[in-house]
Amino acid sequence: MAQRTAKGPAPRVPALDEELARRLLFDMMLIRRFEEKAGEMYALGKIGGFLHLSIGEEAVAVGAISTLRPDDYAISTYREHGHCLAKGSDPRRVMAELFGRRDGLSKGKGGSMHLFDKTVNFLGGHAIVGAHLPLATGVAFASKYRSDDRVILCFFGDGSVPEGEFHESMNLAALWKLPVVFICENNRYAMGTSLERALAQTEIWKFGHAYHMACEPVDGMDVLAVRDSIGKAVERARRESAPTLVEARTYRFRGHSMRDPAGAVYRTKEEVEREKLRDPIVLFRTRASEAGVLTDADVKALEKDVNDRVDEAVAFAEASPEPPVEWLFTDIYKEND
């Protein structure tokens, strides 16, 4: 198989029309507002446990998932709200899950880190770092075995790269020629550890070379660049049953989780403010405006729609009952003795 590499982000940018611009901007704005509201609800004590926000990283989820068919799959880490929403899950049920309520996607049992929605082929958020990469590889194997023409996108952070599961999954996907696209959301910090302190090879996309796999980096703050790169990888997976590794270089504006709200211990305020100058929503909104495909009135209408939907999601979550105690003993997998 011909190996595809690059020294920098993919330069080709697809044409932009009004319908696509509306969809991409709406989805990014929905994820941003949903997570801002989730952070507010966490501060009020209405959401418990852990809460990992992807504010700043919206272009990766939206750009990548916009290339899929509805019957394709996506799987992610514990920072998965954006992927779940971009795949088409109902914001009301996602918020209810964060609230731990019975109308949540996982009946209130999973919380923020364990969203799962079979109806849109979102195969879950997974809390163990790197543990879902073999699952993605297995799903791709099943798709190839069934000859059903489906592709799976596997999202993971730079903290998964040193894990054995990353290398085992890459090896098998290349060896068996599986239709999986591995997308590393490199936000430069695994919890509080910088990339340079964790990896001897800091250009993550180059790991694809070791497995004779198509690979490239992409600007993860540019939704169209992500869409272009992943679109080609999805097409490769569908037509050639060949895997791809894409390193999406992005940045989270918040800390690792709500227990580390700013990440101030391991990065400077100046760094964060500098990265915010490349806010993916602002960049895309400006590009769409300059291209003449979206007006200020269009953007305001989208903002109102987003705010209304998020407010509705919170109201739905608050009205949903808590799971009954007896549900503690249901949906439990146990092997026979």
N, C-alpha and C positions, 0 to 999 in steps of 0.2 A: 504494500500500500504506500502511495506517495505520502511523504511526511510534510506537513504544513507547519511552518514556524514563522515567527516575526520578531523583529527587534523592538517594536513599539506597538501601541494600540492600532487596531485595524483602521486604515485611513478612509475606506469607502463608507459613505453614509447614504442610506436609502432615501428615496424621495419621500416628502412629507405632504400628506393631504389633510383636509379638515377632519374627516372622520377618524383617522389614525391619531391625529394630534389631540382631539378631544378624549379619545379612549386612554391614551398614555398619560396625559396630564391628569385626568380624573382619577385614574388608578393610583398614581403617585400621591396626589393630594389626599385621597381617601386613606391610604396607609399612614401618611404623616399625621392627619388629624385624628385618626383612630388611635394611634399610639400616644399622641399628646394627651388625649382624653383618658387613655388607660393609665398614663402616669399620674394624672390628676386623681383618678379613682383610687390608685394605689396609695397616694399620699393621704387620702381620706379614710383609708382602712377598708375600703370596699373590695379590694383585690388583695389577696394574701399570697404568701409563698414568694417565689421568685418572679421577676418581670424583666425581661431583656428586650430593650427597644432597639429598633433598626433605623432610627431617625438619622437621615443622611445617606442611607443605603438604598433608598426606594428604587432607583433607576435599575439596579441589578435584577430585583424580583420582577418588576414590571416589564422591562425590556426583554428579559429572557422568556418569561411565561407567555408574552404576547405572540411568540412564534409557534406555540403549541396548538394542536387540535384538542377539542374537548376530551377525547378519549385517551390522550397522552397522560403521562404521570409526572408528578413532582414530589420530591421528598426533601426534608430539610432538617436543620438542627433545632436547638431550643430557641433560637432567635428567628421564629418562623411566622409571626403574625402577618408580615407583608406577603410572604409566599402564599399563605393560605387565602388571603383576601384577593390577591392577584389571580389565583387559580379559579376564583369564582364563588368562594364560600360566602354565606349570608353573614354580614357584619353583626347582625343581632345575635346570632348563635355563637359567633366567635367571642363577642363581649360577654355573653352569658357564661361561656366556659371560663373566661378569666375571672368572673364573679363566683365561680364554683356552683352554678345553678343547674337544675335538672334539664333545662332546655338548651344547655350548651352542647357543642359538637360531640363532646365525650361524656355527656350526661353530668357534667360538673366534676368528674373524677380526675381529669387530666390537668386542668389548669393551663397556664400560659405555655408551658414547655411541651405539652402533649396534645396539640390540636390534631385532629384527624377527620377527614371528610371524604368518605367513599363516593358520595354523589358527584364530586368533581374530580375524583382520582387524585386527591391530595393525600399522600400516604404517610403523613404524620410529621410532627416535630419530635426530635429524639434528643434526650438530655445527655446521654453518654457521648462524649466527644469522639467523633469518627465512627461510632457504632453503626450508623445507618448506611455507610458506603457499601458494605457487603450486601445489605438489603437492596440497595439500588441495583447492584450488579446482578442479584438474583432475579429482580423484576425484569431487567433487560434480558436475562437468559430465558425467562418464561415467555417474553414477547417473541423472541427469536424462535423458540421451540414451537410456539403456536402459529408462527408466521402471520401475526395479526397487525404488523406494520406500525406498532406503537413505539414511542420513544419515552425515555424517562430522563428528566433533569434532576441532578443530584447537587443540592446546594450545601456547602460546608465552609467553615472558616479556616483561616491560616493556622489556627491551633490544632486542626486535625491532621495537618501534613506530616508532623513527626510520628504520628501513630502508625502502628503496623497495618491497621485496617485500610489506610489510604493506599499503601503500596501493594497489599494483597489484592485489593479490588481493582486497582489500575492494571496489575499484571493479568488477572483473569479476564478482565474486559477486553484487553488487547489480544490475549491468547485465543479467546473464543470468539472474538469479533462481535461484540455485543452493542446494541443500540442505546448507549447511555452517554450523556453529556455531563461530565464532572465540572462543576462551577465553583471555584474557590473564591469566596467573598473575602478578599484580603483587605481587612480594615486596619492592618498594621499592628494590632495589639491582641494577643490571646489573653483574655482577662487583663492583667496589668503588665504582661511581658511583651516587649517589643519584638518585632519580627527578627531583627538583627541578633537578638540574644537567644533565639530559639532555633534558627535554621542556618546551617552552613551554606546552603544554596537559597538565597533570598528571592531569586526570580523563580517563583513557584511554577510557572508555566513550563519551564525547562525540564521539569520532572517527566513530562510527556516523552522527551527524547529517550529516556531509559527504557520505555515500554513501546517504542516505535509507534507512538500515538500522535495523531494530529494535535497541535497545541499552539496557543497564542495568548498574549496578554490583551486586555481591553480596558479602556477608560470606564471604570464603573460609576462615574458620576455623569456619564453621557448616555441617556436612555436609548438614543438611536444607534450609537456605536455598539452598545450591548445587544440590541435587537439584531443588528447586522451580523455580529460575530456569532451569536447563538443561533440565529436563523440558518447560517451556513452549516453549523455543527449539527443541528437537528436534521437538516436535509441529508447530510452525510450519514447520520445514524439510520435514517429511514431508507435511503436508497442503497447504501453499501453495508449496512449493519456494522458500522465502524464507530468506535468511541472517540471522544475528544476531551481534552483538558483545556479549560479556559480559566485564566486568572483575571478576575474582575477587580481592579484596583480601586477601592472605595474608602470610605471613612465614616465612622459613627460619631455623630456630634455629641451624643451622651456618653456616659461611662459604660462599663461592662453590663451593669444591671442597676436596678433602682437602689441597691445597697451600695453602689458606687456611682452616684448620680452624675458626676462630672469627669471622673477619671483624672482628677487633679494631681494625684500622687505621682503618676508616671508620665504625664505629658503637660506641657505648659498651656496657659490660657492663650498665649500668642499663637501657638500651633493650631489650636482649635478654631480660633477666629480666622486664621488664614485659610483653613480648609473650608470654612463656611462660605467663603467667597465663591466657592464652586458648588454651591447648593444645587443638586440635580434638578429640583423643581423650578428654581429661579432660572437656571440655564436653559431649560427646555421651554419654559414660558416665554423667555426673551426670544429664543430662536423661532418659535411658532409665530410670535407677533411680528418679528422682522420679515418672516417669510410671507406674511399676509394671510395666514390660514386661521388665526385666532385673533379676535379683537378683545379689548378690555372688557367689553360687555359679556363676551363669551366666557372669559375667565371668571368674572364675578358671578355669573350664573352657575358655573361649575362649583365655585366655592360655596355658594348657598346650598346646592344639592348635596355636597359632601357634608357640610355642617348639619344639615337636616338629617341625613342618614346616620351620622354618628350619634346625634342626640337621640334619635329613635332607637339606636342600638343600646344605649345606656338605659333608656326607659324600659326597654324589653328585658334587659338583664335584671334590673331592679324588681320588675314585676314577676319574674320567674321564681318559683318556689325552690327552696333548697332540697337536695336529694334526700329521700327518706333513709333512715338508719339502715333498714334492711338491704338497701342497695350496696352496702359494704360487702355483701356476700354474693353478689351477682357479677357476671362478666369476669370471672376469675378462671384462669386456665390452670388445671392441675392434672398432671399425668396420673394414670391409674397405678395403684400400688402393685 
